[in-house]
Amino acid sequence: MRHDASRDLYDRALSVLPGGVNSPVRATQPYPFFVKRGDGAHVIDADGNKYIDYVSGYGPLLLGHDLPERVVSAIQSQVSDGAMYGAPAEVEIELAEFIARHVPSVEMVRFVNSGTEATVSAVRLARGYTGRDKVVVMQGGYHGAQETTLVEGDQAGASPSSPGIPAAFAEHTIPVPFNDETTVERVFEEHGEDIAAVLTEPILGNHGIVMPEDGYHETLRRLTADYGSLLIFDEVITGFRVGGLQCAQGTFGIEPDLTTFGKVIGGGFPIGAVGGRAEIMESLTPAGDVFQAGTFSGHPVTMTAGLETLRYAAEEDVHAHMNELGDQLRAALGDVVADKAPSYTVTGTDSMFKVAFTRRGPAQSGPCEHGCRQDDACDRYEHCPKDGGDIDDAATDRWERIFWQRMRDEGVFLTANQFESQFVSAAHTEDEIEATVEAYETVL
C-alpha cells in the first residue's frame, strides 16, 4: 500500500494541530492514514486504500458508514429547518422518551455534548445530591478527559495522571481494582459516609474489554445503597450497543442510580447524556441547584440522527445481526489464538471484541467460545484479565509498533492501541468477518 497522500497531510497537520491530530488515540506510528470517506463497513484513505473498519468512530457508528435512507432523510430535513435554535425542540423530548422507555433505570435525561461532559455532569450531580465529595472509580476505567477521574494510584492515595491537574482534584478520588470485592468493601468501611458515588463502566471498555465477575456489580449496588451513595454506570461505550435497547445494565440485571450515555445515541454526531431517577435528576438546574448548562446541548440535528438511528435499530433487529457476527468473529479468533498465540485472550461481548496480548496463560488450551466470560470453570480462568492492571501488563508495545501496522497492511483497520475497544457494525457481513480472521491468522 502507498501512503504518500496521508504522509503529506500529516506533514501539514503537524504545523497546525498538536501532534498532527485532534485526539491522541489517532496518533499511529509512523503517522496515521487520513480517511477520505466511509463506505459501508469500510473506510477509504487519502491514497485510495480500503480497509475493513472495526474502529467505527470509536463506537458511535452502530449502522456503519452508509446510513439508511430514512435516517439520512430525517437528518437532511432537520438541517433544512435550521441547524440550531437556542430554544427547545420536540425532538429532544422524543429522544429522551425513547431512552427512558427502554432503559429501566432512567426516568429523566439531560443531554450534553460528549461522553466526557456526561461523566463530569454525573459526578457533579452525585456530589450535589448527596452533599459528599469522594468518588470511587475503577483502576483502568476511563470516564473522559475530566479532572476527577484522570488519576493514578490506589485506595491508599491517588494523584493526577496528567500535568495540568491540581493535586487537590485527586484527593477525593479513590481508585480500586475492577472485580475486587474485598477492596471496595474495605473502602466503604473506611470512607462510606463521605462517598458520593461509585463510578464504573459495567464492562471495562477502554482498557482491553474486561468483563465483570459474577456478583461484582451486585456488591457495588448493595454497598452504595447501604451507605447512601449513588451507583453510576458509565455506558458511554456500552449504551445501546451491549444488551441491545436495555444497554449493559439490562444484561447484568443491575439498576444504577445514574447512567451516562454517548456515542451510539448521537448516530455519529457529538453527544452525551446523563439519565437516572427523577428524584436525583431534578437536582439539576433549573429544577434544582446543581448547575449544568451547554449552548449545544440538545442540538436538533444530533437529536434527530440519534433518534432515527435508534428507531431503525429497534425496528430492524440490528443488534441481533451484529451480535451474531460478533460471536462468529470471537469464536474464530479464539481458534486462531489457540493455534498461534495461546497466551493471548479473546475478549468482548455482543458487537465488541479485542484480542488482548496477555503474557500469561496455559501453553495449550481450548479457546473461550465467544470471548472471555470470567468463567471459573474455564481452564484459562486464572490467567484471563480481571482488572485494568492485567491489561497494562500485556504486550502493549507489540500491538502499537508491529501488530497494528501489519493488520493495516492486510486491509483491516483496528484501534491503534491495546486498550481501546473494537466494534462490529450493522454494515459488516460474513465475508468481512472471514477476511478479518484470515488477516489475524496471517499476522499473528
MARRO-581508 format. One line per 10 residues: number of its first residue (from 0); their letters; for each residue x negated, y, z of C-alpha. Coordinates in steps of 0.001 Angstrom, whole numbers. Each point is the difference from the previous one (the first is absolute). Layout:
<pts>
NUM> A> X:Y:Z  ...
</pts>
This chain:
<pts>
0> MRHDASRDLY> 0:0:0  -1135:3550:-719  593:2704:2593  -1549:3051:-1685  3132:2142:246  497:-847:3684  -3648:777:717  340:3394:-1690  3197:757:1909  -1681:-950:3257
10> DRALSVLPGG> -2896:2322:-826  2509:2845:-451  1878:-965:3154  -3135:167:2149  -180:3737:-756  3477:796:1291  1144:-2898:2239  -1925:-1094:3133  -1539:-3341:-928  1814:189:-3332
20> VNSPVRATQP> 3289:-1304:1439  3005:1172:1998  20:-3009:2332  -3081:-1916:1113  1526:-3416:-740  -192:853:-3705  -3773:405:106  -1457:-3170:-1538  -3554:-897:-953  -1616:1293:-2120
30> YPFFVKRGDG> 3006:2155:-878  3777:-535:-314  1781:-591:-3256  2514:2732:-772  3509:-1150:-889  1641:1444:-3090  3376:-1705:348  1904:-2888:1521  1665:-2771:-1986  2238:-2448:1868
40> AHVIDADGNK> -2306:-1984:2280  -3116:1563:-1552  -1994:3213:30  -2001:1234:-2985  -3087:2092:646  -1474:2949:-1863  -2116:-2358:-2125  2995:-2119:-1023  -810:-2936:2316  3093:-1798:1308
50> YIDYVSGYGP> 234:-1525:3489  2578:-2046:1866  883:2364:2836  276:-1279:3576  -726:3350:1627  3502:1219:-911  -833:3531:1108  -1012:-1537:3367  3504:-1319:451  2716:2362:-1270
60> LLLGHDLPER> 512:-1514:-3465  2530:-2685:836  1253:-113:-3598  -3352:411:-1738  -897:2763:-2430  3004:-209:-2341  3030:1174:1937  3413:-1319:-1078  1919:2379:-2233  2639:675:2646
70> VVSAIQSQVS> -2690:1105:2471  -1727:2201:-2576  3315:1557:-1027  900:866:3582  -3395:1624:578  188:1977:-3233  3520:1141:822  -1136:1285:3390  -2978:1813:-1537  2302:1698:-2463
80> DGAMYGAPAE> 2215:1110:2895  -2969:1556:1783  -3223:-1218:1568  805:1205:3522  2279:2409:1800  -1081:773:3555  3490:-1134:999  1530:-3443:672  1180:-2211:-2854  2386:-2967:77
90> VEIELAEFIA> -2671:-2440:-1195  -1834:434:3329  3056:-1347:1804  395:-2876:-2467  -3582:-1220:440  244:309:3798  3282:-1933:-74  -1596:-2750:-2101  -2878:-391:2470  2271:73:3052
100> RHVPSVEMVR> 2386:-2503:-1587  -2720:-2579:-638  -2482:414:2878  1745:-1029:3254  -2126:2155:2324  576:3220:-1947  2958:2270:723  -1470:3318:-1128  -2835:1032:-2324  -2262:3037:-350
110> FVNSGTEATV> -1748:220:-3369  -3534:1354:-277  -2624:-21:-2754  -2511:-2773:711  -650:-3014:2181  -2469:2053:2019  2601:2679:641  2483:-2692:1014  -2285:-1484:2652  -1041:3449:1261
120> SAVRLARGYT> 3677:872:411  839:-3331:1651  -2767:363:2583  1033:3582:778  3619:-1096:293  -903:-2862:2347  -2011:2310:2217  2711:2642:21  2761:-2511:714  -1814:-1824:2819
130> GRDKVVVMQG> -1925:2940:1466  -3160:-2123:-75  -3283:327:-1891  -1723:-3356:-438  414:-2110:-3145  -1098:-3629:-409  -1276:-904:-3471  -1505:-3110:-1571  -3693:-205:-808  -186:-193:-3770
140> GYHGAQETTL> 3479:1438:-437  359:2989:-2290  2549:2747:473  -1204:2643:-2403  -2463:2843:322  1176:1259:3375  -2021:960:3068  1817:-2224:2501  -787:-3248:-1806  -3329:709:-1728
150> VEGDQAGASP> -1795:-1526:2949  -2481:-2746:787  -667:-1857:3209  2148:-2149:2251  2287:217:3001  -2933:1129:2145  -381:3151:-2039  580:1389:-3480  -1866:2628:-1983  724:1670:-3351
160> SSPGIPAAFA> -1032:-2049:-3024  -599:3072:-2169  -1866:3273:450  2320:2954:340  2301:-1584:2587  -432:1354:3554  -634:-2737:2573  3068:1166:1913  2252:-1493:-2673  -1292:-3501:739
170> EHTIPVPFND> 363:299:3775  3649:-1008:-184  -447:-2805:-2550  -488:-3587:1211  -1204:-2468:-2676  664:-3693:620  -681:-3071:-2161  2908:-1138:-2165  1477:-3328:1177  -1566:328:3477
180> ETTVERVFEE> 2907:-252:2445  -2238:-160:3079  -1704:3309:-745  3161:1939:-801  1688:-1315:3154  -2987:1166:2056  129:3423:-1669  3649:394:983  -761:-1097:3557  -2604:2770:229
190> HGEDIAAVLT> 1598:2772:-2068  3630:-991:-546  1546:3067:1628  -2043:2266:-2304  519:-1848:-3305  2332:1755:-2425  -137:-2668:-2688  -1623:-3011:-1553  -691:740:-3659  -677:-3050:-2139
200> EPILGNHGIV> 388:-1328:-3489  2125:-3173:152  -2744:-1502:-2198  -3470:1534:-99  303:1092:-3603  -2958:2311:-342  -2551:-2340:1517  55:-3110:-2136  3610:-1021:762  97:-1624:3442
210> MPEDGYHETL> 3230:-1711:984  1362:143:3559  -107:-3079:2177  3303:-1355:1268  1150:1971:3011  -2302:2995:-387  2617:2485:-1166  2426:-1396:2572  -2584:833:2669  -322:3567:-1291
220> RRLTADYGSL> 3788:345:-48  311:-1286:3571  -2786:2170:1409  1221:3217:-1608  3543:-644:1207  -1148:-813:3543  -2142:3125:305  2273:2448:-1798  -2361:419:-2965  939:-61:-3667
230> LIFDEVITGF> -959:-2686:-2503  -874:1536:-3363  -359:-2234:-3046  -2077:1575:-2747  1649:-1435:-3111  -1547:2453:-2434  -1525:-2985:-1827  2460:-2787:830  3239:1997:-125  2330:-1313:-2732
240> RVGGLQCAQG> -2795:-2251:-1249  -358:-2661:2723  3297:-1434:1174  1964:1502:-2861  2520:2677:904  -280:-668:3757  -3775:574:-129  -2568:-1916:2033  1868:613:3249  2860:-2041:-1409
250> TFGIEPDLTT> -2365:-2865:-775  -1360:0:3555  3340:640:1687  -1240:3040:1920  1805:3337:260  -2476:2804:730  1109:3333:1411  -1523:1927:-2901  -1194:-1017:-3457  -2192:1899:-2421
260> FGKVIGGGFP> 499:-440:-3735  -1762:1142:-3165  -1205:-1370:-3334  2890:-2138:-1368  2817:2290:1186  -1295:2757:-2295  34:-2063:-3193  -3531:1123:-865  379:3604:1182  -1494:1440:3229
270> IGAVGGRAEI> 2134:-780:3044  76:-1002:3634  2768:-453:2553  670:-660:3662  3059:-2020:943  1429:-1254:3265  2694:164:2610  2138:3144:-151  -657:738:3678  -3728:307:-727
280> MESLTPAGDV> 195:1558:-3461  2216:2817:1224  -2930:1247:2062  -1364:1446:-3264  710:3618:-868  2530:1434:-634  2029:-2582:1970  -2626:-96:2765  -3206:1685:1064  -2748:-2149:-1610
290> FQAGTFSGHP> -1196:2094:-2910  -240:-1529:-3461  369:1717:-3357  -1201:-91:-3610  563:2055:-3140  121:-3037:-2277  1779:-2367:2404  3007:-1603:-1648  -1238:1051:-3445  2928:-780:-2326
300> VTMTAGLETL> -2109:-1580:-2775  -1720:-2314:2466  3302:-810:1713  1523:-913:-3364  -2941:-2164:-1044  8:-1823:3331  3746:-536:134  262:-1311:-3566  -3022:-2262:468  1472:-1556:3137
310> RYAAEEDVHA> 3425:-359:-1574  -1520:-1744:-2998  -2052:-2296:2248  3121:-942:1962  2227:-605:-3000  -2556:-1874:-2123  -1415:-2193:2796  -3467:1385:-647  -1460:-1235:3287  775:-3644:-752
320> HMNELGDQLR> -1909:240:-3291  -3013:1717:1566  -118:-2322:2993  97:-3095:-2207  -2938:1325:-2023  -1782:901:3227  410:-3567:1274  -1307:-1380:-3285  -3007:2312:39  -970:-653:3623
330> AALGDVVADK> 394:-3767:-422  -2195:-17:-3115  -2573:2262:1630  -57:-2376:2962  -1007:-2812:-2351  -2714:2169:-1560  -1367:1025:3382  8:-3575:1302  -2131:-991:-2966  -2253:3039:-448
340> APSYTVTGTD> -252:1720:3400  1577:-2060:2809  -960:2516:2709  2218:2651:-1628  3636:518:1032  3018:685:-2199  2308:2405:1810  3274:1752:-671  3723:-532:-160  2846:771:-2416
350> SMFKVAFTRR> -1533:2229:-2719  -3188:850:1944  -3246:-1973:-347  -3732:106:651  -2962:-2341:48  -1930:865:3161  -3713:-793:-272  -104:-1506:3471  -3356:-1526:885  1090:-2718:2400
360> GPAQSGPCEH> 2129:-3009:-736  -91:-3737:-509  -2325:-1103:-2786  2889:-1873:-1547  3667:572:619  3268:65:-1801  1340:3431:-936  2778:1764:1879  2950:-655:-2298  1109:3598:-496
370> GCRQDDACDR> -2525:1984:2024  -1049:80:3647  2962:-193:2393  -1817:-318:3364  1198:-3592:202  -1675:-1670:2988  479:-3394:-1673  -2157:1043:-2957  -3611:-1211:-52  -1074:3559:-843
380> YEHCPKDGGD> 1857:1594:2906  -3058:700:2148  -1787:1615:-2939  2663:2135:-1683  92:3753:750  1887:861:3180  -800:3720:232  -1786:2834:-1748  -3381:-1034:1387  159:-3299:-1862
390> IDDAATDRWE> 339:1903:-3282  -2792:2380:973  -2241:-3057:372  815:-1213:-3529  -2335:403:-2991  1314:3460:-809  -3122:1083:-1902  322:-2919:-2402  3564:1063:-808  -929:3626:-680
400> RIFWQRMRDE> -3354:-421:-1730  541:-3145:-2075  3477:-1538:101  2087:3066:-881  -2143:821:-3051  17:-3608:-1225  3793:-195:284  314:3305:-1844  -2135:-1450:-2795  2431:-2935:-117
410> GVFLTANQFE> 2853:2470:-500  1437:-95:3530  412:3210:2021  -276:-663:3736  -363:2359:2930  -3561:1220:275  -757:-1333:3463  606:-2969:2289  2574:1842:2089  2810:1301:-2223
420> SQFVSAAHTE> 2978:-2194:-861  782:-1111:-3539  3484:-304:-1460  2038:-1918:-2523  2622:2153:-1721  3246:-838:-1753  -1799:530:-3317  -2427:-2905:521  659:-3302:-1728  -1261:-3554:372
430> DEIEATVEAY> -2389:633:-2899  -1687:2805:1933  -155:-2164:3118  -1679:-2786:-1962  -2535:2409:-1546  -739:1443:3432  -665:-3416:1530  -2352:-810:-2869  -1890:3237:670  -368:-815:3697
440> ETVL> -1251:-3471:-883  -2580:1438:-2402  -1266:2682:2374  3:-1966:3251
</pts>
